[in-house]
């Protein structure tokens, strides 16, 4: 019985690491999409998103956010939270015509209404 | 919540990170608009003149001429030219599909052939990049007919390790290729790179300057006043090609494999002229002009570029004329981050302001997701163009507050254009043109997301099945945009500074102009086309969000004529909270916002898909043909949905949120 419990615990840990997606996971995962000068933000598409794991998708959101958040230039515009960005990209990329959509363009348009995103 | 608290929230908001934009580029600056007299003739300060092919042959005028050709002694190019001349002589030719055929006279044909024969004798290059690299100020690169794939450029690696240390990096770790990167690895991303100025010893300022007026790390001209031109009968005789696996040999055939991100990049290339060629098949952009003062894109075609046919960024004194583009996954033309030469001009830097910094005229923009786009595309004039067969026509926006200096977008003028039948359904599986941009309504002539002080007049806008024009505000709470925001914004409320002072007048709506003749390209990719003579109504002519979240001022619609030739047949502003009015007078025009329309926009911008309107986004499906029973049914369903929505707790929650953000309670009609 104890043996099965250990196995179940291990299985639960593996499953958790595959799917649930904590906010710290993206640090370890690679973002999806073609890389240009160290970033996928410019080229990542919905087809890349759809092929990625949750952790890779969150890493992609972080890459896009980092690219658009030019901290040195004192630029500050409302950002989408991980949750809100994930929802927007998930909903958009789930459409059967969205494979070629650039993710950053979706993020940009949604972020213009970020003040309402988490309501 | 008081206005004071809103401003406290605004200040707190400044600590928030973030942003959004339409393309990635190094921190960019507007060039000094004065001519650079260090070269003769001076570079910039005005749109450069087009030098004739005859002068390339005779050697009149400044600069050296370098000839690029194909075949031994240009034999292949001459053969291709001969075939093109024969075809033009027999059948005529069109520079743009919407225009009548042109004839090539016997004398003009002979002269063109003879000029090419003489040029072929001087041909020393089989690829364009080496000829450009060998050129200096005032020089010309003359390209004889052929398809130029630039194998040497194509073979250069992407993300070249040689240039890995030449990125500009912010404290958050975001990297972009610097000017030095582009100069040192010119064909990393670009098939052809035109380096206009030397790389100075001084590195670009880090952090970037708030004041974007003047390029801080500008070197002397090394390739200013360069003219790159084809020598064929028409632009498709010289194709600069970044792709392969074409569906046929037709110049407009779709490619399936792309090799380079940009076809031609002209960087700080003041006085640059592009003439009589085609850029085709980029992973991103066909012709890319960056930080340039004085440029002319004249009789150039742009086909099948996955993002933009032509992207111009932070550039001044520009002219696009007689151009034609299709197959763009975003827009055919995109003059983004255009200088603040409109209502927010700093007269100490732009003493001749207000003026247009860019003019787009006599172009066909078609068969793409958008005809025209431009985040922070300030003070551009769009005139006498044919805009048809796209998912949507013109879009200028204030969406991208970061990465694009010039917030908010203002002072664009759209006049005397034909904007029609933009009903191309690309939001479907296996679309004939893969869309790179979503969150955009199909069936719209003009989509203005947060523009100020715009003038839309004298246009014929017909047969756009959703709207002739769609004006919405971008709720720019908590925004600290790229670069300084100059005084002079049309809006009165600093928390809501977009979508004010726009005037729509003297337009003809829902009626085909006399003498218009349909042509095959109008129907390309299965575009939906209504009537091609007489009345051809738009869906709702002028859709307006009525300020959306709050008060916007100075927007007005007057003197427009509808399908029956009267003002009474003009429709707008679309169904909202029931208090839906399109102001006719500009002075005193002030909106109160509309929660129904805000909800409708949120359902699309935030991809929240409810079951019924206005919580259901219908942008990805072409509306029913205007005037049909289905169209009337859809409109009634929206009105019913709007009434029901206003009774829900969700509507109350939205109104409370708007009230929190604006400090103004949402009035109930």
Interface residues (C-beta under 8 A of the other chain):
Chain A: X35 X36 X37 X38 X39 X41 X42 X43 X45 X65 X66 X67 X68 X69 X70 X71 X72 X73 X74 X75 X76 X77 X78 X79 X80 X84 X87 X88 X91 X92 X95 X96 X97 X98 X99 X100 X101 X102 X104 X105 X106 X107 X108 X109 X110 X111 X112 X113 X114 X115 X116 X117 X119
Chain B: X13 X14 X15 X16 X17 X18 X19 X20 X21 X22 X23 X24 X27 X158 X159 X167 X170 X171 X172 X173 X174 X175 X176 X177 X181 X189 X206 X207 X208 X210 X261 X283 X284 X306 X307 X329 X330 X398 X399 X400 X401 X402 X403 X426 X427 X428 X429 X431 X434 X435 X436 X437 X438 X439 X449 X450 X474 X475 X476 X477 X478 X479 X480 X481 X482 X483 X598 X601 X602 X605 X606 X607 X608 X609 X620 X653 X654 X657 X661
